[in-house]
Amino acid sequence: MNELTDHFSGSAAASYDQSSSDMFTPEKIDPVVELLSRLAEDGRALEFASGTGRIALPLAARGVPVSGIDLSPDMTAQLRAKPGGEGVDVTIGDIASTRVNGTFRVVYLVFNTILNLTTQDAQVSCFENAAAHLEPGGRFVIETAIPDLRVLPPGQRAVPFETTPGRFAYDLYDCATQQMSSNYLTVNEDGTGRSKHIPFRYVWPSELDLMARIAGLRLQNRWQDWKATPFTHESRTHVSVWEKQS
């Protein structure tokens, strides 16, 4: 199964770290690495969608053997060019179906990337793929957002999330199909511009729990963030941990 399009090739990969610079601060990275290193214990970790190594590299620097699967050769080239990058074994492929050798204590998928799988079947396959890589008692960890449907009044489908001079970005929702997209419009000073459209499928925590059960996993913990803040009605994100049944 490989229904994904590589939206992060070429210049997108080259500028990714800069365009997402707020996600590369110690305040954003350290809690992620701390929790994943505890879950990995003395075992191996596998990152689905390892990207430019935002999490894989500092986790490996903590002494955890890390492998990755990523769809984008260009993003992976960025990872490999960084200090320690050659020590992270990345396989190019689809996180819903690509297999690597061995088993792992923890498999993780961060920063809303489960939504890049744009069908329910592909998301279920991702859980099954994670379970196939886990040793008994191993954990699958996902970080993702809660859909922003509460802010939609009747008749509206768009949720702006960036409105700055020269740049406008919004999410577009279809509540009948759970399809959504992030859309970016950049306008230069000379009036020229460019646009970008990335499709997603939003998913609720309860649906993820059912996907986990299909794959032989059971929910162990769910928090609002990597610092284990309790998950509540007001939470806009969640970090969920499912355990593979022995």
BAGUZA-726537 format. One record per residue (C-alpha): residue in three letters; chain; x, y, z. Coordinates in nm, 3 decimals. Example, Ala and Ser with C-alpha at 12.3 -4.5 7.8 and 13.67 -1.06 7.14 Angstrom:
REM residues 2
+--------+--------+---------+---------+---------+
! residu ! chaine !    east !   north !      up !
+--------+--------+---------+---------+---------+
!    ALA !      A !   1.230 !  -0.450 !   0.780 !
!    SER !      A !   1.367 !  -0.106 !   0.714 !
+--------+--------+---------+---------+---------+
REM end
This chain:
REM residues 246
+--------+--------+---------+---------+---------+
! residu ! chaine !    east !   north !      up !
+--------+--------+---------+---------+---------+
!    MET !      A !   0.000 !   0.000 !   0.000 !
!    ASN !      A !   0.151 !   0.333 !  -0.103 !
!    GLU !      A !  -0.117 !   0.591 !  -0.160 !
!    LEU !      A !   0.087 !   0.879 !  -0.023 !
!    THR !      A !   0.233 !   1.166 !  -0.219 !
!    ASP !      A !   0.568 !   1.305 !  -0.110 !
!    HIS !      A !   0.480 !   1.666 !  -0.022 !
!    PHE !      A !   0.828 !   1.733 !   0.117 !
!    SER !      A !   1.063 !   1.695 !  -0.178 !
!    GLY !      A !   1.311 !   1.949 !  -0.312 !
!    SER !      A !   1.285 !   2.296 !  -0.163 !
!    ALA !      A !   1.022 !   2.182 !   0.089 !
!    ALA !      A !   1.274 !   1.944 !   0.243 !
!    ALA !      A !   1.557 !   2.197 !   0.227 !
!    SER !      A !   1.351 !   2.461 !   0.411 !
!    TYR !      A !   1.159 !   2.228 !   0.645 !
!    ASP !      A !   1.364 !   2.288 !   0.960 !
!    GLN !      A !   1.349 !   2.663 !   0.914 !
!    SER !      A !   0.977 !   2.674 !   0.834 !
!    SER !      A !   0.904 !   2.456 !   1.140 !
!    SER !      A !   1.166 !   2.618 !   1.362 !
!    ASP !      A !   0.927 !   2.653 !   1.657 !
!    MET !      A !   0.912 !   2.270 !   1.676 !
!    PHE !      A !   1.291 !   2.241 !   1.705 !
!    THR !      A !   1.332 !   2.425 !   2.035 !
!    PRO !      A !   1.450 !   2.232 !   2.345 !
!    GLU !      A !   1.112 !   2.307 !   2.504 !
!    LYS !      A !   0.940 !   2.114 !   2.225 !
!    ILE !      A !   1.193 !   1.832 !   2.180 !
!    ASP !      A !   1.315 !   1.746 !   2.530 !
!    PRO !      A !   0.980 !   1.619 !   2.672 !
!    VAL !      A !   0.931 !   1.398 !   2.364 !
!    VAL !      A !   1.276 !   1.245 !   2.391 !
!    GLU !      A !   1.242 !   1.200 !   2.767 !
!    LEU !      A !   0.916 !   1.003 !   2.740 !
!    LEU !      A !   1.027 !   0.793 !   2.442 !
!    SER !      A !   1.358 !   0.704 !   2.604 !
!    ARG !      A !   1.172 !   0.583 !   2.914 !
!    LEU !      A !   0.937 !   0.373 !   2.701 !
!    ALA !      A !   1.228 !   0.229 !   2.500 !
!    GLU !      A !   1.413 !   0.131 !   2.820 !
!    ASP !      A !   1.710 !  -0.077 !   2.692 !
!    GLY !      A !   1.537 !  -0.168 !   2.363 !
!    ARG !      A !   1.514 !  -0.029 !   2.011 !
!    ALA !      A !   1.289 !   0.248 !   1.877 !
!    LEU !      A !   1.131 !   0.284 !   1.533 !
!    GLU !      A !   1.006 !   0.621 !   1.411 !
!    PHE !      A !   0.731 !   0.626 !   1.151 !
!    ALA !      A !   0.786 !   0.937 !   0.931 !
!    SER !      A !   1.133 !   1.018 !   1.063 !
!    GLY !      A !   1.164 !   1.330 !   0.847 !
!    THR !      A !   1.475 !   1.541 !   0.900 !
!    GLY !      A !   1.550 !   1.376 !   1.234 !
!    ARG !      A !   1.389 !   1.625 !   1.473 !
!    ILE !      A !   1.319 !   1.346 !   1.724 !
!    ALA !      A !   1.522 !   1.052 !   1.592 !
!    LEU !      A !   1.860 !   1.225 !   1.628 !
!    PRO !      A !   1.828 !   1.349 !   1.989 !
!    LEU !      A !   1.670 !   1.017 !   2.089 !
!    ALA !      A !   1.965 !   0.830 !   1.937 !
!    ALA !      A !   2.199 !   1.071 !   2.118 !
!    ARG !      A !   2.041 !   0.948 !   2.443 !
!    GLY !      A !   2.170 !   0.601 !   2.362 !
!    VAL !      A !   1.850 !   0.454 !   2.216 !
!    PRO !      A !   1.907 !   0.260 !   1.890 !
!    VAL !      A !   1.671 !   0.432 !   1.643 !
!    SER !      A !   1.552 !   0.326 !   1.299 !
!    GLY !      A !   1.309 !   0.511 !   1.076 !
!    ILE !      A !   1.066 !   0.477 !   0.788 !
!    ASP !      A !   0.997 !   0.783 !   0.572 !
!    LEU !      A !   0.836 !   0.840 !   0.234 !
!    SER !      A !   1.065 !   1.126 !   0.132 !
!    PRO !      A !   1.421 !   1.065 !   0.010 !
!    ASP !      A !   1.490 !   1.439 !   0.028 !
!    MET !      A !   1.380 !   1.470 !   0.391 !
!    THR !      A !   1.590 !   1.163 !   0.473 !
!    ALA !      A !   1.891 !   1.322 !   0.300 !
!    GLN !      A !   1.854 !   1.618 !   0.533 !
!    LEU !      A !   1.859 !   1.382 !   0.832 !
!    ARG !      A !   2.165 !   1.196 !   0.708 !
!    ALA !      A !   2.357 !   1.522 !   0.654 !
!    LYS !      A !   2.328 !   1.614 !   1.023 !
!    PRO !      A !   2.570 !   1.504 !   1.298 !
!    GLY !      A !   2.473 !   1.150 !   1.396 !
!    GLY !      A !   2.251 !   1.110 !   1.092 !
!    GLU !      A !   2.438 !   0.812 !   0.953 !
!    GLY !      A !   2.367 !   0.627 !   1.277 !
!    VAL !      A !   1.990 !   0.627 !   1.216 !
!    ASP !      A !   1.894 !   0.355 !   0.970 !
!    VAL !      A !   1.608 !   0.496 !   0.757 !
!    THR !      A !   1.410 !   0.291 !   0.508 !
!    ILE !      A !   1.228 !   0.480 !   0.232 !
!    GLY !      A !   0.866 !   0.372 !   0.220 !
!    ASP !      A !   0.506 !   0.409 !   0.332 !
!    ILE !      A !   0.447 !   0.390 !   0.709 !
!    ALA !      A !   0.126 !   0.193 !   0.646 !
!    SER !      A !   0.301 !  -0.104 !   0.485 !
!    THR !      A !   0.683 !  -0.085 !   0.479 !
!    ARG !      A !   0.857 !  -0.341 !   0.701 !
!    VAL !      A !   1.207 !  -0.330 !   0.845 !
!    ASN !      A !   1.404 !  -0.608 !   1.008 !
!    GLY !      A !   1.370 !  -0.694 !   1.373 !
!    THR !      A !   1.135 !  -0.593 !   1.650 !
!    PHE !      A !   1.123 !  -0.282 !   1.864 !
!    ARG !      A !   1.035 !  -0.180 !   2.217 !
!    VAL !      A !   0.861 !   0.136 !   2.095 !
!    VAL !      A !   0.723 !   0.260 !   1.763 !
!    TYR !      A !   0.625 !   0.627 !   1.749 !
!    LEU !      A !   0.453 !   0.869 !   1.511 !
!    VAL !      A !   0.456 !   1.238 !   1.604 !
!    PHE !      A !   0.341 !   1.583 !   1.492 !
!    ASN !      A !  -0.002 !   1.490 !   1.345 !
!    THR !      A !   0.150 !   1.258 !   1.084 !
!    ILE !      A !  -0.117 !   0.988 !   1.127 !
!    LEU !      A !  -0.344 !   1.238 !   0.946 !
!    ASN !      A !  -0.126 !   1.218 !   0.634 !
!    LEU !      A !  -0.281 !   0.876 !   0.574 !
!    THR !      A !  -0.595 !   0.993 !   0.401 !
!    THR !      A !  -0.817 !   0.684 !   0.428 !
!    GLN !      A !  -0.940 !   0.485 !   0.725 !
!    ASP !      A !  -0.797 !   0.167 !   0.572 !
!    ALA !      A !  -0.451 !   0.322 !   0.553 !
!    GLN !      A !  -0.470 !   0.440 !   0.913 !
!    VAL !      A !  -0.574 !   0.093 !   1.029 !
!    SER !      A !  -0.285 !  -0.054 !   0.826 !
!    CYS !      A !  -0.048 !   0.185 !   1.003 !
!    PHE !      A !  -0.157 !   0.043 !   1.341 !
!    GLU !      A !  -0.118 !  -0.311 !   1.209 !
!    ASN !      A !   0.227 !  -0.225 !   1.075 !
!    ALA !      A !   0.329 !  -0.078 !   1.410 !
!    ALA !      A !   0.205 !  -0.389 !   1.592 !
!    ALA !      A !   0.398 !  -0.613 !   1.352 !
!    HIS !      A !   0.719 !  -0.429 !   1.446 !
!    LEU !      A !   0.661 !  -0.438 !   1.823 !
!    GLU !      A !   0.787 !  -0.702 !   2.061 !
!    PRO !      A !   0.528 !  -0.832 !   2.312 !
!    GLY !      A !   0.462 !  -0.559 !   2.567 !
!    GLY !      A !   0.601 !  -0.293 !   2.331 !
!    ARG !      A !   0.425 !   0.039 !   2.283 !
!    PHE !      A !   0.296 !   0.241 !   1.988 !
!    VAL !      A !   0.289 !   0.616 !   2.053 !
!    ILE !      A !   0.100 !   0.876 !   1.849 !
!    GLU !      A !   0.095 !   1.254 !   1.892 !
!    THR !      A !  -0.183 !   1.432 !   1.704 !
!    ALA !      A !  -0.437 !   1.711 !   1.723 !
!    ILE !      A !  -0.804 !   1.703 !   1.812 !
!    PRO !      A !  -1.005 !   1.821 !   1.508 !
!    ASP !      A !  -1.104 !   2.188 !   1.540 !
!    LEU !      A !  -1.467 !   2.127 !   1.451 !
!    ARG !      A !  -1.591 !   2.307 !   1.763 !
!    VAL !      A !  -1.494 !   2.641 !   1.609 !
!    LEU !      A !  -1.700 !   2.584 !   1.292 !
!    PRO !      A !  -2.035 !   2.768 !   1.284 !
!    PRO !      A !  -2.310 !   2.623 !   1.062 !
!    GLY !      A !  -2.223 !   2.658 !   0.695 !
!    GLN !      A !  -1.852 !   2.720 !   0.747 !
!    ARG !      A !  -1.577 !   2.471 !   0.656 !
!    ALA !      A !  -1.255 !   2.676 !   0.687 !
!    VAL !      A !  -1.044 !   2.736 !   0.999 !
!    PRO !      A !  -0.767 !   2.995 !   0.948 !
!    PHE !      A !  -0.450 !   2.928 !   1.147 !
!    GLU !      A !  -0.210 !   3.185 !   1.001 !
!    THR !      A !  -0.293 !   3.536 !   0.882 !
!    THR !      A !   0.020 !   3.745 !   0.838 !
!    PRO !      A !   0.124 !   3.999 !   0.573 !
!    GLY !      A !   0.197 !   3.800 !   0.260 !
!    ARG !      A !   0.085 !   3.465 !   0.398 !
!    PHE !      A !  -0.253 !   3.308 !   0.466 !
!    ALA !      A !  -0.314 !   2.950 !   0.577 !
!    TYR !      A !  -0.629 !   2.761 !   0.667 !
!    ASP !      A !  -0.763 !   2.412 !   0.725 !
!    LEU !      A !  -1.065 !   2.302 !   0.522 !
!    TYR !      A !  -1.292 !   2.034 !   0.671 !
!    ASP !      A !  -1.550 !   1.796 !   0.524 !
!    CYS !      A !  -1.745 !   1.660 !   0.819 !
!    ALA !      A !  -1.922 !   1.398 !   0.606 !
!    THR !      A !  -1.602 !   1.219 !   0.503 !
!    GLN !      A !  -1.347 !   1.326 !   0.771 !
!    GLN !      A !  -1.135 !   1.461 !   0.487 !
!    MET !      A !  -0.949 !   1.784 !   0.550 !
!    SER !      A !  -0.665 !   1.980 !   0.399 !
!    SER !      A !  -0.415 !   2.244 !   0.499 !
!    ASN !      A !  -0.392 !   2.521 !   0.242 !
!    TYR !      A !  -0.121 !   2.786 !   0.217 !
!    LEU !      A !  -0.115 !   3.102 !   0.005 !
!    THR !      A !   0.199 !   3.317 !  -0.006 !
!    VAL !      A !   0.203 !   3.651 !  -0.189 !
!    ASN !      A !   0.530 !   3.825 !  -0.273 !
!    GLU !      A !   0.580 !   4.203 !  -0.275 !
!    ASP !      A !   0.564 !   4.207 !  -0.655 !
!    GLY !      A !   0.220 !   4.048 !  -0.650 !
!    THR !      A !   0.331 !   3.701 !  -0.756 !
!    GLY !      A !   0.250 !   3.412 !  -0.530 !
!    ARG !      A !   0.233 !   3.042 !  -0.476 !
!    SER !      A !  -0.007 !   2.805 !  -0.310 !
!    LYS !      A !   0.024 !   2.465 !  -0.147 !
!    HIS !      A !  -0.242 !   2.206 !  -0.062 !
!    ILE !      A !  -0.182 !   1.905 !   0.165 !
!    PRO !      A !  -0.465 !   1.652 !   0.217 !
!    PHE !      A !  -0.534 !   1.478 !   0.548 !
!    ARG !      A !  -0.793 !   1.259 !   0.718 !
!    TYR !      A !  -0.880 !   1.375 !   1.068 !
!    VAL !      A !  -0.947 !   1.112 !   1.331 !
!    TRP !      A !  -1.084 !   1.111 !   1.687 !
!    PRO !      A !  -0.912 !   0.943 !   1.985 !
!    SER !      A !  -1.193 !   0.688 !   2.016 !
!    GLU !      A !  -1.147 !   0.586 !   1.652 !
!    LEU !      A !  -0.773 !   0.546 !   1.706 !
!    ASP !      A !  -0.847 !   0.322 !   2.004 !
!    LEU !      A !  -1.061 !   0.099 !   1.785 !
!    MET !      A !  -0.787 !   0.084 !   1.521 !
!    ALA !      A !  -0.548 !  -0.017 !   1.798 !
!    ARG !      A !  -0.776 !  -0.299 !   1.910 !
!    ILE !      A !  -0.797 !  -0.429 !   1.553 !
!    ALA !      A !  -0.416 !  -0.444 !   1.555 !
!    GLY !      A !  -0.395 !  -0.624 !   1.890 !
!    LEU !      A !  -0.303 !  -0.315 !   2.094 !
!    ARG !      A !  -0.470 !  -0.172 !   2.404 !
!    LEU !      A !  -0.469 !   0.185 !   2.531 !
!    GLN !      A !  -0.225 !   0.229 !   2.819 !
!    ASN !      A !  -0.211 !   0.608 !   2.860 !
!    ARG !      A !  -0.348 !   0.923 !   2.702 !
!    TRP !      A !  -0.223 !   1.270 !   2.791 !
!    GLN !      A !  -0.269 !   1.619 !   2.654 !
!    ASP !      A !   0.104 !   1.654 !   2.584 !
!    TRP !      A !   0.445 !   1.493 !   2.630 !
!    LYS !      A !   0.463 !   1.622 !   2.989 !
!    ALA !      A !   0.173 !   1.393 !   3.086 !
!    THR !      A !  -0.073 !   1.677 !   3.140 !
!    PRO !      A !  -0.414 !   1.515 !   3.197 !
!    PHE !      A !  -0.629 !   1.480 !   2.884 !
!    THR !      A !  -0.960 !   1.664 !   2.924 !
!    HIS !      A !  -1.261 !   1.797 !   2.736 !
!    GLU !      A !  -1.063 !   2.113 !   2.658 !
!    SER !      A !  -0.748 !   1.941 !   2.527 !
!    ARG !      A !  -0.663 !   2.030 !   2.167 !
!    THR !      A !  -0.391 !   1.765 !   2.127 !
!    HIS !      A !  -0.317 !   1.423 !   2.267 !
!    VAL !      A !  -0.028 !   1.184 !   2.312 !
!    SER !      A !  -0.159 !   0.827 !   2.324 !
!    VAL !      A !   0.027 !   0.509 !   2.417 !
!    TRP !      A !  -0.102 !   0.164 !   2.321 !
!    GLU !      A !   0.061 !  -0.159 !   2.439 !
!    LYS !      A !   0.097 !  -0.476 !   2.232 !
!    GLN !      A !  -0.073 !  -0.767 !   2.402 !
!    SER !      A !   0.152 !  -1.060 !   2.489 !
+--------+--------+---------+---------+---------+
REM end
